[in-house]
Amino acid sequence: MAIEELILAHAEEKKSRFANRMSLVELPAVDLPENLKHFSIVVDGVFDYLPMNYLLLGSDYYSSLNKEDFTRLLERFNFVESEQLTAREVAQIFLLIAFPSRGRFIVESLGDLNIPANMPIEVQNQLDEIIIPPALHRNPGLAQCAFYLYNGREGILEEVLLEVSSDYSINLIVQPIANLWAGQSE
């Protein structure tokens, strides 16, 4: 059985209510290591569901439908000890596998956001000072990746701190930084 068939069978097993309405599409591997392929499940007739993402590395797949797959993929890349993954790649893998959403995207600068016209310049300046591209720090036995996400469904800028220890236990902090819709009229 081809890997694509295995992925589709896995998705149908995990989300059986959508069985026979699923198809698998390969998407561009944007901001991912070149040896990863990105696939997503499309469900006919359903439009607002959490993405079902799959990343393929060799003959192994990692799914947003399996909670442990984010950790397994980081371990496969020997993330804590090696420098195979960039901060941007870790952030993208996190967004696809650990925290799938249709409304979130990685923010590297204030220019990535659609700032409301009535946002005070002081607030814009504060955001401009704190928003940075994804950053990665390694110490013996610990890797930390920090980055920002914009939650477009709620208008919230979120800060993410991901800490991975040498035994691949994960400490994750996601906290809101700013509500870009605050003070907006309906």
Secondary structure, DSSP 8 states (H G I E B T S, - for coil): --HHHHHHHHHHHHTGGGTTSEEEEEE--TTS-TTEEEEEEEETT--SS---EEEEETTEEEETTSTTHHHHHHHHTTTTT---S-HHHHHHHIIIIIS--SSEEEE-SGGGS---TTS-HHHHHHHHHH----EEEEETTEEEEEEEEEETTTTEEEEEEEEEETT--EEEEEEEEEETTTT---
